[in-house]
Structure formats: structure tokens, C-alpha cells
Amino acid sequence: MTERANRMRRAAILQPGYLPWLGFFEQMSKADEFVLLDDVQYTKNDWRNRNRIKTQQGTQWLTVPVSFRFGQRILDVPIDHSSAWARKQIQALHSWYSRAPFFDRYIGELTALLDERHALLVDLDVALIDWLREQLGLSVPMVRSSTLSIPADDRQVRLIEICKAVRCEAFYEGNAGRGYLDTEKFRQHGVEIEFQDYAHPHYHQLWLAEQGFISHLCAIDLLFNHGPDSLAILTGQRLCTLPASTRVRTADDVNAVKSAA
């Protein structure tokens, strides 16, 4: 039997994000079932509708404008198409990544996805996540929580019930969950929590001389630069060595320029 068959089935449960970071897909890569938590409350100025790319000046936000009302669920938030936000983002990608080794391989399909004019943000997010999953070579089953009809109001009970609904005995949670999840409560319901301890990989980027290496960008930064090797890099199976003099920062340490939206 395989290693996966010999252990408990593992679920990863994450809110859908816009062009998510590498850690999102590392959780997906280690899951037997991947659940997009789309029927919880939308949070403004969060990762649902924006992420960052690298530029010669540092970083830049890519933001999808939305018509948000307080209390709306993620799955109900509409995109505001009154501006040419998709064209601006596509222009930004051409400006900052056209020299990347695998840019031409991916930009056509990515452009088509951004041009689709989805009515709802969640549909755009899921389409992009599904496309990135395919490009990375991941085949983990993916389901939206809104299709599971989980009635629980308590946040932790809800996560437990989702794990049960997808027949998983383990829950692979991000490191932030250590601060609020009751591991004993999960265990009493037959679910073991495993916390992610993700070491963000280094890899070749554009603008290393100008900006050094910047981590915690959206996953297309890795994909444009490393193509088919991206999954091995983001999961730590392939290591890339940067010049010893390279400055290394996280995206939070870099002042992002005005959003392309």
C-alpha cells in the first residue's frame, strides 16, 4: 500500500483567494480532499479579491473591485465591472513578467480567464485556483463547502463536520489555526489536527539585482519563472540556491505600489 493509503485521510479547508500564495497550494498538495470555504462571511481588504506580484520597484497589488455589503458571504459578493480592472492587470503582468522564462506558456490561458467577466468573485477565484491546480500538476479533489449543506453555526464544529462530510479523519490547517482551534475538541469528534509549518522556498525571480528575493507573492510568480518545476519547488522537493549576496524579504516588508484595478 502507498504511504497515503497507510495514514488517515486528510482534509484541507481554506477560503477561496485571488491567485493564492504558495502555502495555499502546499496545503492542497498534502490533502486527500480540498474544501473551499465559500459560505462564510466575506472580509474586506483581505485575500479574497487581491494579491501581490513582483515588479522592478518592489511589489504591486492586483485587486478585483467588488460591490461589497457588510455581512455578505463570500459566495454572494459580486465583481464591480465598471472599470477595466482585468485589462489593467493583464497589462501589469506583461510589464513585469514578459521576460520570465515561462511567461508565454501561461499568459494566454490566464488572460482568457481574467477576461471572462464572471458576475461573482467566488467564481473567478475558483476558476483561477482550478487552473493553477492543473498547471501545477495537482489532482486533489476540490469541493466548495456551500455544496455540503453543513448546518453548524459554531466555527470549529463546522470544520469538524466538513471533515466528516468528505470522509477525512485528519484536518491539515494553516499555522494561524494554532491560536484558536481546540485540538482536543476535534479529537473527541474523531478528527486529528495537523498544523502546517511551511518554509517558503527560495527560487529564481526577475529583478533579483534590483529587489532581491521577495517571498509570499501570488503563485503565478513561481509559475512564470519555473514552469513545470513549480510544484517540486513549492513542496520543497527541489531546492534553488540564490547568490549569497541576495537580499531576502517577505512581501509584507516591501511597500506595494498602487493596485492594478
N, C-alpha and C positions, 0 to 999 in steps of 0.2 A: 504493500500500500504506500501511497505517496505521503510525504510529510504533512500535507494539508489534510489528507483523509484521516491521519492519526491524531489530529488535535480537534478541539472544539470548533464548530463553525463560528466565524467572526463577522459581525456587522460593523460597518462604519456609517455614522449618521451625521450629515452635515447640511447646513443651509446652502442652497444654491448661491454661487457667487459669480461675478462677472470676470471671465478669464482668470480663474483662480491661480494661486501660487503653487509652488512645487509640493508643499506639505499636504495640500488637499489631495493631490494625486498619489502621494506616498501612502496616505490612508486608504485610498481606493485600491492600490496595488496589494495591500495586505488583507483585504476584506474578501469574504465569500459572497456577501451581499452589501451593496452600497445604496443607502437610502438618502434621498434629497429631502430635507425637512422643509417643505414648501408651504405648509399650512399653519405657520406660527407668525407672530406679528412682525411686520417689516420695520426695520430700524434705519432711520435716516443717517446719511453720511457714514455708511458702513460699506462692506464689501459686496453687497448685493448688486450694486449698479456702478461700481468703479474699481479700477486697479491701476497699477503704475508700470510704465515701460522705461527703458534706459535711453538717455539722449546724450549728446556730446556735452551738454551743460549740466547733466545730473539725471533727474527723473522727470517724468511728465504723467499727469493723471489722464486716464481715459475714462470718461464719465458718461453714462447713459442718462439723459434727463428724464425724469418721471413726474407724473401728476399724482403726488402722494398725499393721502389724507391720514391723519393720525388714527391709529387703531386698525388700519388695513392689514390683512395678511399678505405675505409675500406673493402668493399666487393671484392676488387681486390687483396688484399695482400696475397701472398702465404706463407705457412709454409715451413721453411727450415728443411727438414728431414735428413740432412747429419750427425746429431748427434743423440744419443739415449736419447733425452731430455725427452720423455714420461716415459721411464724406470727409469730415474733418479728421476723424480717427484714422481712416484709411490713408489720408494724406500724411498724417503723422507717422504711421507705420512705414510708408515709403521713404519719408525723410530720414528716419533714424535706423532703419533696418535693411535698406536695399543692398547694402554691401555685405550683409550676413550670408554665410555660405549656403544656407538652405531657404533663404527668403523666397526665391522664385518657386520653390517646390510647394510652398504652403499658401502664399498670399492670394492666389486665385480663389481657392475654396473659402478662405477666411473672408475675403471681400464679399463673396456671394452671400455668406451667412449674415454679415453685417448689413447688407443691402436688402434683406428680406422684409423689413418693416413689420416685425411682429407687433401685435397690439399690446401684449403683456410682457413685462420684464422677465418673468419666470420662463416664458417660452424661449426667449432669446438666450438667457443664461443656460438653460438645459440643452439647447441646440449646440451652443459653443462647448459646453462640458462634454457632450456626447462626441463632438468632432475631435476635441483634444484627446479624449479617451481612445478613440480609434487611431489617431496619429501616433500616440504613444505606444500602441500595441496592447492595450488593456482590454480584457474581455469580461470583466467582473459584471454580473447582472446589476442593473441600476433601476430603482423604482422611486416614484415620488410618494412621500408619506400621505399626501391627500387621497391617494387611491387605496389606502389600507383601512380607512374608517376606524381610526383609533379614538375612542371617546374620552380618554383620561384628560383631566384638566391639569393635574399635578405634573410639573415638568419632568421629574425623574421617573414617575410611574409611566408617563407617556413613552419615554425612551425604552423602558423595560418592555412595555407592550409591543413596541415596534420590533425589538429584537425577537420577541416570541412570534410575531406575525411573519417574520421572514426566516423563522426556524434557526435562529442563532443562539448559542449558549455563551458567546463572548461578545463584548462591546469594545471596539477599538476607538478610543476617544482622544481628542487632542489634549495637549499638556495643560491647557487652561482649565480643563474639567477637574483637575486635582483640587481646585479651590472650592468647588460647590457640590460635587457628586458624592453621595453616600455609598461607598463601595459595599458596606455590609448590607444595606437595603437591597442593592442589586443582587448580592449573593443569596439573600433569603428568597429571592424570586427566581433563582436558578440562572443568573447571568453574572459572569465574571467580567470585571472591567480591566482592560489593558490600556495604559496611557502611552500615547505617542511621545517619544523622546527624539525628535527629528534633528539631525545635524545637517544643516543646509550645505549642499555641496558647492565647491568652487568649480568654475568651468570658464572656458574662453568666452569673453564678451567683446563686443565692439567698444571703442573708446576707453580701453584699459589705460592708455597713456594719459588721457585727459581726466578720467574719473576713477580709475582703479576698478576693482570688482565691487559691484553692488548686488547684494542678496535680497531676497524677499520681493522680487518683482513678479509679474504675471508669468505664467508658464510659457507663453509664446516667446519670451526672451531666450529661454533654453532651446526651444524647438527651432527657432530661426538660426541659432548658432550651431546646434549639434545634430539636428535632424533625427535619423533613426537611432542614434546612440542616447537620446534624451532619457528614455526610461531607465537604462542602466546607470546613468549619471544621477538621476534624482533619487534612485533607490540605494545608491552607494555601492553598486556592483562594479562601477568603473570610476576610477579616481582621476581627476585632472589636476595637474600641478601648474600653479601660477608662478611667474618670476618672483623671486624673493623680495624684490622691492615694491611689489604691487600693494597699493593701499586697499584695504578691505573694509567695507561699510555695509550696513543694512540700509534698506530704502528709507526707513524712519529717520536715519541720520542725515539724509540728503534733502535739501529744500526742493520740493517739486515745483516745476513751472506750471503755468496756467493750464487748466484742463482742456483737452481737445473734446469739446462737446458743443 
